[in-house]
Amino acid sequence: ISQEYGVLPNSGEINVLKETETKINDLIKQLRELLDKSQNVSAAQKEEGKNLVSSMSERKTKLGEAIEEYNAFQRVLNAKPESSDFKTVLKAFADKYPRHPAAYEIQNVVKEYDDVQAVVTSIKNLYAESNGLKSYAEWQSKASVLKTQCDELADKITDPIDNFFKPINGLAQLAQTQPFSDKTFNESKKILGMLTQKELFPYIDKAGKWYYLLTKPEKGRPIFVATFVSEGKVCPNAIRDEDIERNTGKNGTQFAFAKEALKILNKTNDATSACEEVCSIWQRMFSEDYNALDPILRCVLIDLLYTDYSKTDPVFAVVFERYHGRVKDSGVDLMANWMDVESRSTVGERGKASTALEILPDLKPLLKEWKTKTADFTKMLAEFHPELECIGILFKQNGEWQCKVSNRPMVTKGKLYTFRQLGGKVQPNQIGFWNVGNATLTSTSTSACLQCLPVYLISEQ
């Protein structure tokens, strides 16, 4: 019995421990039976037998404690990391079994748990806000909230924009683009709309000034010149009959062109065709056929079309801001009464407008850039619907890190992350990939991995 007891293992996997415990129970039973039945046994031999029984019993107790500790750790591994009592389960284990190989790392998980969970919750909330937004209009409605959430997370997590929020932050910034004030836009549109509903007759007087008549000029009849004020009213100004130049030259292209430009405002056709129409209008403003267009009117049409189309196309707003920005930065008053040739204040505004128009960039490369970025943007809207889910925890087996999966979401592909505290912020660490329900760990540095550390899946669909 002593020889058999001496070769029993002291440690091992749970099955070895249980087998050892069973053998010790059998040996103790055999030894006690022998001691009870033996008649010719010396006192010294009986004492030696009792000591052996005591040694076996002590070892049996230690084996029992080891088995209990093993089972307790298994219960920790089977705990749900997304449950409300997960931290409590971890703490209870580390407090009760401080000498367990995983206890120290579990204590660190407990220590960082609350700060990490606060950031994880914020990320989930951000994703929840952005998911389901399929149109640019929907993104606009959430832009302010999403941008605020991104900014707040930037103070709590290291490198958040590149790792998690770049698409959301980019979309939110695009959605917040506000070209010109709605007041300017609405007044310009109202004035042009009112004027283009009437048939106006432009003419040039003897001094070479352009006028816009509300009726065809006829000798001996009152003549009225159309002008406008900021409220958008059409006002008649009398002009002397003898000042009329009978040869009015080119029929007025000013409003014929304006009517054509206004047709594409608030159009609901496809984006590519609308953008190309806008660029076509802008290009044709400078053709020989329309060289009589007033510089201020040209600036008004650039502003109107840019502002209107930017409201439904964020890529257009960003790309063509370089074109519209020339008008905006010139400081030209788009409400200047360019129809009133007698207005002295309009002369200066017309000069600003002419200068701005001279330095407009080429539209062709901008249109090409817009098409490329629109394709990328459309793809982003269609595909970017991220979710952050806890799928399990890390543990070590035979010296190798593994993920104990407790939650298998219906996601085909994604990236696996852990979150650790680092320098007062929370550090995300990509440790592997998720592919059709299987977790593969590819990067298990000591800074990214701890026993029983929750593992999160960020989906790619």
For each residue, the residues with C-beta under 8 A, 3 or more apart:
1: 4 5 27 30 31 34 52
2: 5 6 52
3: 6 7
4: 1 7 8 23 27
5: 1 2 8 24 27 52 55 56
6: 2 3
7: 3 4
8: 4 5 20 23 24 59
9: 12 16 20
10:
11: 16 17 66
12: 9 15 16 17 20
13: 16 17
14: 17 18 67 70
15: 12 18 19
16: 9 11 12 13 19 20
17: 11 12 13 14 20 21 63 66 67 70
18: 14 15 21 22 67
19: 15 16 22 23
20: 8 9 12 16 17 23 24 63
21: 17 18 24 25 60 63 64 67
22: 18 19 25 26
23: 4 8 19 20 26 27
24: 5 8 20 21 27 28 56 59 60 63
25: 21 22 28 29 60
26: 22 23 29 30
27: 1 4 5 23 24 30 31 56
28: 24 25 31 32 53 56 57 60
29: 25 26 32 33
30: 1 26 27 33 34
31: 1 27 28 34 35 49 52 53 56
32: 28 29 35 36 53
33: 29 30 36 37
34: 1 30 31 37 38 49
35: 31 32 38 41 46 49 50 53
36: 32 33
37: 33 34
38: 34 35 41 46
39:
40:
41: 35 38 45 46 49
42: 45 46
43: 46 47
44: 47 48
45: 41 42 48 49
46: 35 38 41 42 43 49 50
47: 43 44 50 51
48: 44 45 51 52
49: 31 34 35 41 45 46 52 53
50: 35 46 47 53 54
51: 47 48 54 55
52: 1 2 5 31 48 49 55 56
53: 28 31 32 35 49 50 56 57
54: 50 51 57 58
55: 5 51 52 58 59
56: 5 24 27 28 31 52 53 59 60
57: 28 53 54 60 61
58: 54 55 61 62
59: 8 24 55 56 62 63
60: 21 24 25 28 56 57 63 64
61: 57 58 64 65
62: 58 59 65 66
63: 17 20 21 24 59 60 66 67
64: 21 60 61 67 68
65: 61 62 68 69
66: 11 17 62 63 69 70
67: 14 17 18 21 63 64 70 71
68: 64 65 71 72
69: 65 66 72 73 97 100
70: 14 17 66 67 73 74
71: 67 68 74 75
72: 68 69 75 76 93 96 97
73: 69 70 76 77 93 97 100 102
74: 70 71 77 78
75: 71 72 78 79 89 93
76: 72 73 79 89 90 93 106 452
77: 73 74 393 395 404 452
78: 74 75 404 406
79: 75 76 83 85 86 89 90 393
80: 83 86 406 407
81: 86 390 392 393 406 454 455
82: 86 390 406 407 454
83: 79 80 86
84:
85: 79 88 89
86: 79 80 81 82 83 89 90 454
87: 90 91 110 113 114
88: 85 91 92
89: 75 76 79 85 86 92 93
90: 76 79 86 87 93 94 106 109 110 113 452
91: 87 88 94 95 110
92: 88 89 95 96
93: 72 73 75 76 89 90 96 97 100 103 106
94: 90 91 97 98 100 103 106 107 110
95: 91 92 98
96: 72 92 93
97: 69 72 73 93 94 100 103
98: 94 95 103
99: 103
100: 69 73 93 94 97 103
101:
102: 73 105 106 395 396 451 452
103: 93 94 97 98 99 100 106 107
104: 107 108
105: 102 108 109 450 451 452 453
106: 76 90 93 94 102 103 109 110 450 451 452
107: 94 103 104 110 111
108: 104 105 111 112 450
109: 90 105 106 112 113 450 451 452 453 454
110: 87 90 91 94 106 107 113
111: 107 108
112: 108 109 115 116 420 421
113: 87 90 109 110 116 117
114: 87 117 118
115: 112 118 119 421 426
116: 112 113 119 120 419 420 421 426
117: 113 114 120 121
118: 114 115 121 122 156
119: 115 116 122 123 153 156 157 419 426
120: 116 117 123 124 388 390 419 456
121: 117 118 124 125
122: 118 119 125 126 149 152 153 156
123: 119 120 126 127 153 164 388
124: 120 121 127 128 388
125: 121 122 128 129 149
126: 122 123 129 130 146 149 150 153 165 168
127: 123 124 130 131 386 387 388
128: 124 125 131
129: 125 126 142 145 146 149
130: 126 127 133 142 146 168 171 384 385 386
131: 127 128 385 386 387
132: 138 385
133: 130 138 139 142 381
134: 138 381 382
135: 138 139 381
136: 139 140 174 175 312 313 314 381
137: 140 141 312
138: 132 133 134 135 141 142
139: 133 135 136 142 143 146 171 172 174 175 314 381
140: 136 137 143 175
141: 137 138
142: 129 130 133 138 139 145 146 172 175
143: 139 140 146 147 171 172 175 176
144: 147 148 172 176
145: 129 142 148 149
146: 126 129 130 139 142 143 149 150 168 169 171 172 175
147: 143 144 150 151 169 172 173 176
148: 144 145 151 152
149: 122 125 126 129 145 146 152 153
150: 126 146 147 153 154 160 161 165 168 169 172
151: 147 148 154 155
152: 122 148 149 155 156
153: 119 122 123 126 149 150 156 157 160 165
154: 150 151 157 160 161
155: 151 152
156: 118 119 122 152 153 425 426
157: 119 153 154 160 164 425 426 427 428
158: 422 423 425 426 427 428
159: 162 163 428
160: 150 153 154 157 163 164 165
161: 150 154 164 165 166 169
162: 159 166
163: 159 160 428
164: 123 157 160 161 386 428 458
165: 126 150 153 160 161 168 169
166: 161 162 169 170
167: 170 171 380 384
168: 126 130 146 150 165 171 172 384
169: 146 147 150 161 165 166 172 173
170: 166 167 173 174 380
171: 130 139 143 146 167 168 174 175 314 380 381 384
172: 139 142 143 144 146 147 150 168 169 175 176
173: 147 169 170 176 177
174: 136 139 170 171 177 314 315 317 318 377
175: 136 139 140 142 143 146 171 172 314
176: 143 144 147 172 173
177: 173 174 310 314 317 318 321
178: 181
179: 306 307 310 317 321 324 328
180: 184 185 303 306 307 328
181: 178 184 185
182: 185 186
183: 186 187
184: 180 181 187 188 303 307 334 335
185: 180 181 182 188 189 303 304 307 308
186: 182 183 189 190
187: 183 184 190 191 230 231 232 335
188: 184 185 191 192 300 303 304 334 335
189: 185 186 192 193 262 265 304 308
190: 186 187 193 194 232
191: 187 188 194 195 228 232
192: 188 189 195 196 258 262 300 304
193: 189 190 196 197 262
194: 190 191 197 198 228 232 233 234
195: 191 192 198 200 226 228 234 255 258 339
196: 192 193 255 258 259 262
197: 193 194
198: 194 195 214 226 234
199:
200: 195 212 213 214 226 252 254 255
201: 212 213 214 215 216 217 248 251 252
202: 210 211 212 213 248 250 251 252 254
203: 210 211 213 217 244 245 248 249
204: 208 209 210 211 245 248 249
205: 208 209 211 243 244 245
206: 243 245
207:
208: 204 205
209: 204 205 341
210: 202 203 204 292 294 341
211: 202 203 204 205 225 239 341
212: 200 201 202 225 226 227 252 254 255 339
213: 200 201 202 203 216 217 223 224 225 226
214: 198 200 201 224 225 226 234 236
215: 201 218 221 223 224
216: 201 213
217: 201 203 213 223 244 246 248
218: 215 221
219: 241 244
220: 241
221: 215 218 241
222: 238
223: 213 215 217 238 239 241 244
224: 213 214 215 236 237 238 239
225: 211 212 213 214 236 237 238 239 340
226: 195 198 200 212 213 214 234 235 236 339
227: 212 234 235 237 337 339 340 343
228: 191 194 195 232 233 234 235 337 339 340
229: 232 233 235 337
230: 187 335
231: 187
232: 187 190 191 194 228 229
233: 194 228 229
234: 194 195 198 214 226 227 228
235: 226 227 228 229
236: 214 224 225 226
237: 224 225 227 340 342
238: 222 223 224 225
239: 211 223 224 225 243 244
240: 243
241: 219 220 221 223 244
242:
243: 205 206 239 240
244: 203 205 217 219 223 239 241
245: 203 204 205 206 248
246: 217
247:
248: 201 202 203 204 217 245 251
249: 203 204
250: 202 253 292
251: 201 202 248 256
252: 200 201 202 212 255 256 292
253: 250 256 257 289 290 292 293
254: 200 202 212 257 258 292 293 294 297
255: 195 196 200 212 252 258 259
256: 251 252 253 259 260
257: 253 254 260 261 284 285 290 293
258: 192 195 196 254 255 261 262 297 301
259: 196 255 256 262 263
260: 256 257 263 281
261: 257 258 264 265 281 301 304 305
262: 189 192 193 196 258 259 265 304
263: 259 260 267
264: 261 267 274 277 278 281 305
265: 189 261 262 304 305 308
266: 308
267: 263 264 274 277
268:
269: 273 274
270: 273 274
271: 274 275 312 313 374
272: 275 276 371 374
273: 269 270 276 277
274: 264 267 269 270 271 277 278 309 313
275: 271 272 278 279 309 313 316 367 370 374
276: 272 273 279 280 367
277: 264 267 273 274 280 281
278: 264 274 275 281 282 305 306 309 316
279: 275 276 282 283 363 366 367
280: 276 277 283 284
281: 260 261 264 277 278 284 285 301 305
282: 278 279 285 301 302 305 323 363
283: 279 280 286 287 363
284: 257 280 281 287 289 290
285: 257 281 282 290 293 298 301
286: 283 290 291 298 357
287: 283 284 290 291
288: 291
289: 253 284
290: 253 257 284 285 286 287 293
291: 286 287 288
292: 210 250 252 253 254
293: 253 254 257 285 290 297 298
294: 210 254 297 298 338 350
295: 298 299 350 353 354 357
296: 299 300 332 334 336 338 346 349 350 353
297: 254 258 293 294 300 301 338
298: 285 286 293 294 295 301 302 353 357
299: 295 296 302 303 327 330 332 334 353 356 357
300: 188 192 296 297 303 304 334 338
301: 258 261 281 282 285 297 298 304 305
302: 282 298 299 305 306 323 324 327
303: 180 184 185 188 299 300 306 307 324 327 328 334
304: 185 188 189 192 261 262 265 300 301 307 308
305: 261 264 265 278 281 282 301 302 308 309
306: 179 180 278 302 303 309 310 316 317 320 321 323 324
307: 179 180 184 185 303 304 310 311 324
308: 185 189 265 266 304 305 311
309: 274 275 278 305 306 312 313 316
310: 177 179 306 307 313 314 316 317 320
311: 307 308
312: 136 137 271 309
313: 136 271 274 275 309 310 316 317 374
314: 136 139 171 174 175 177 310 317 318 377
315: 174 318 319 370 373 374 377
316: 275 278 306 309 310 313 319 320 370 374
317: 174 177 179 306 310 313 314 320 321
318: 174 177 314 315 321 373
319: 315 316 322 366 369 370 373
320: 306 310 316 317 323 324 366 370
321: 177 179 306 317 318 324 325
322: 319 325 326 361 366
323: 282 302 306 320 326 360 361 363 366
324: 179 302 303 306 307 320 321 327 328
325: 321 322 328 329
326: 322 323 329 330 356 357 359 360 361
327: 299 302 303 324 330 332 353 356
328: 179 180 303 324 325
329: 325 326 356
330: 299 326 327 352 353 355 356
331: 352
332: 296 299 327 336 349 352 353 356
333: 336 349
334: 184 188 296 299 300 303
335: 184 187 188 230
336: 296 332 333 343 345 346 349 350
337: 227 228 229 340 343 345 346
338: 294 296 297 300 346 349 350
339: 195 212 226 227 228
340: 225 227 228 237 337 343 346
341: 209 210 211 346
342: 237
343: 227 336 337 340 346 347
344: 347
345: 336 337 348 349
346: 296 336 337 338 340 341 343 349 350
347: 343 344 350 351
348: 345 351 352
349: 296 332 333 336 338 345 346 352 353
350: 294 295 296 336 338 346 347 353 354
351: 347 348 354 355
352: 330 331 332 348 349 355 356
353: 295 296 298 299 327 330 332 349 350 356 357
354: 295 350 351 357 358
355: 330 351 352 358 359
356: 299 326 327 329 330 332 352 353 359 360
357: 286 295 298 299 326 353 354 360
358: 354 355
359: 326 355 356
360: 323 326 356 357
361: 322 323 326 365 366
362: 365 366
363: 279 282 283 323 366 367
364: 367 368
365: 361 362 368 369
366: 279 319 320 322 323 361 362 363 369 370
367: 275 276 279 363 364 370 371
368: 364 365 371 372
369: 319 365 366 372 373
370: 275 315 316 319 320 366 367 373 374
371: 272 367 368 374 375
372: 368 369 375 376
373: 315 318 319 369 370 376 377
374: 271 272 275 313 315 316 370 371 377 378
375: 371 372 378 379
376: 372 373 379 380
377: 174 314 315 373 374 380 381
378: 374 375 381 382
379: 375 376 382 383
380: 167 170 171 376 377 383 384
381: 133 134 135 136 139 171 377 378 384
382: 134 378 379
383: 379 380 461
384: 130 167 168 171 380 381
385: 130 131 132 459 461
386: 127 130 131 164 458 459 460
387: 127 131 409 411 457 458 459
388: 120 123 124 127 456 457 458
389: 407 409 411 456 457 459
390: 81 82 120 407 454 455 456 457
391: 403 405 406 407 408 409 416 434 439 455 456 457
392: 81 403 404 405 406 407 439 454 455
393: 77 79 81 403 404 406 452 453 454 455
394: 401 402 403 404 418 449 450 451 452 453 455
395: 77 102 401 402 404 451 452
396: 102 399 400 401 402 451
397: 400 402
398:
399: 396
400: 396 397
401: 394 395 396 441 444 449
402: 394 395 396 397 441
403: 391 392 393 394 416 432 439 441 455
404: 77 78 392 393 394 395
405: 391 392 408 439
406: 78 80 81 82 391 392 393
407: 80 82 389 390 391 392
408: 391 405 437
409: 387 389 391 457 459
410:
411: 387 389 414 434 457 459 461
412: 435 436 461
413: 433 434 435 436 459 460 461
414: 411 433 434 457 458 459 460 461
415: 430 432 433 434 457 458 460
416: 391 403 430 431 432 433 434 439 441 455 456 457
417: 428 429 430 431 455 456 457 458
418: 394 428 429 431 448 449 450 453 454 455 456
419: 116 119 120 426 427 428 429 454 456
420: 112 116 426 427 429 447 448 450 453
421: 112 115 116 424 425 426 427
422: 158 425 426 427 447
423: 158
424: 421
425: 156 157 158 421 422
426: 115 116 119 156 157 158 419 420 421 422
427: 157 158 419 420 421 422 447
428: 157 158 159 163 164 417 418 419
429: 417 418 419 420 443 445 447 448
430: 415 416 417 443
431: 416 417 418 441 442 443 444 448 449 455
432: 403 415 416 439 440 441 442 443
433: 413 414 415 416 439 440 442
434: 391 411 413 414 415 416 437 438 439 440 457 459
435: 412 413 438 440
436: 412 413
437: 408 434
438: 434 435
439: 391 392 403 405 416 432 433 434 455
440: 432 433 434 435
441: 401 402 403 416 431 432 444
442: 431 432 433
443: 429 430 431 432 448
444: 401 431 441 448 449
445: 429 448 449
446: 449
447: 420 422 427 429
448: 418 420 429 431 443 444 445
449: 394 401 418 431 444 445 446 453
450: 105 106 108 109 394 418 420 453
451: 102 105 106 109 394 395 396
452: 76 77 90 102 105 106 109 393 394 395
453: 105 109 393 394 418 420 449 450
454: 81 82 86 109 390 392 393 418 419
455: 81 390 391 392 393 394 403 416 417 418 431 439
456: 120 388 389 390 391 416 417 418 419
457: 387 388 389 390 391 409 411 414 415 416 417 434
458: 164 386 387 388 414 415 417
459: 385 386 387 389 409 411 413 414 434
460: 386 413 414 415
461: 383 385 411 412 413 414
